[in-house]
Amino acid sequence: MQEAIRNHDFTFRLPTRGMLPGERAMQETLNQMSETIRQEINQNEVESWERLTRVLTHEMMNATAPITSISQSLLSRPEVKDTPLEDGIQAIFETSKHLSEFVASYRKMSQLEKPTLGEVTLRPLLDDLSHTYPQLSWEIRVPDIKVYADAGMLRQVLMNMAKNATEANAKKMVIEHIEEKSGSQSRGVGEQVCLYVGNDGLPIPAEVRQSVFVPFFTTKRSGSGIGLSLSRRMMLQQGGMLELADQPRHGCRAGFELTIRQIL
C-alpha cells in the first residue's frame, strides 16, 4: 500500500477475509479511502482536460473558420477554375474543413447535458445493445440488476466500447457482473455494481495504458481520441467510473471495469 501511494496509484485493494473484526474494519476503511481518493483524482483530471479543451477548441475554431470561408470563396471564382491554383486552394479548404469538424467533435467534452438519473434495468439494455452489433458474439452474464443512471448516457458508453471492439477486429464481446463495491447510500442507492466489459480484439499495449482516457490520444489512424475520454466523463457524471481492468478475463485481450450505483 505504501509503495502504491508513493506512485500515486490508488487502485490497490487490501484483503479483508480471514481477519479479526477490528482488522477487517480497518482494511475496509482504507479500501474505501483509496476508492474516494481515486474518484476525486479522476474527477479533477477530467475537469482539467475539460477546461483545456474549451480553450483549445475556441482558439482553433477562431483560426480555422476564416480559412475555410476564404478558401471556399476563392474556389468559386472563375479566374481560379481549371488553373494550377485550384488544387492548392482545394487542399487548403479540405484541410481546414476537416480540422473544423475535428475540433467540433471535441466541443462535446464541454457541452454534455446534465444526466437525467433514474431507475435503469441493466439486462434489457444490454440485450438491446447486443442486437445493435450483431457482428459480435455476445456473452452477457448479468442478473436482473437495477441501477441509478441516465439510460441514454449509459447506453452511449457501452456503444462506444462495442464500437471500439469492432475497430480492434474483435469477434466476441463479454459483459459480466464481477463484484460490488461499497459506496454511500442516498435516494435508495446503495452498493456500486461493477461490470467487466471485455473483447477479444487487439490488446492495449502496456505503454499506452496510462493514456487511453486522455482526450486527443488515439492509436488509430482515423481515430479522434474522444470515445473513451467522453465515456469516462459520462460515467463520472452519473456517479460511476470507467477504467481499464487489471487483467483481461474469459479469453478477452482487452478489458474494462464499469461501475455504477445500484438501486436496492
Buried (B, 14 or more C-beta within 10 A) or exposed (E): BEEEEEEEEBEBBBEBEEBEEEEBEBBBEBBBEBBEEBBEEBBEBBEEBBEBBBEBBEEBBEEBEEBBEBBBEBBEEEEBEEEEBBEEBBEBBEBBBEBBEBBEEBEBBBEEEEBEBEEBEBBEBBEEBBEEBEEBEBBBEBEEBBBBBBBEBBBBBBBBBBEBBBBBEBEBBBBBBEEBBEBEEEEEBBBBBBBBBBBBBBEBEEEEEEBBBBBBBBEEEEEBBBBBBBBBBBBBBBBBBBBBBEEBEEEBBBBBBBBBBBBE
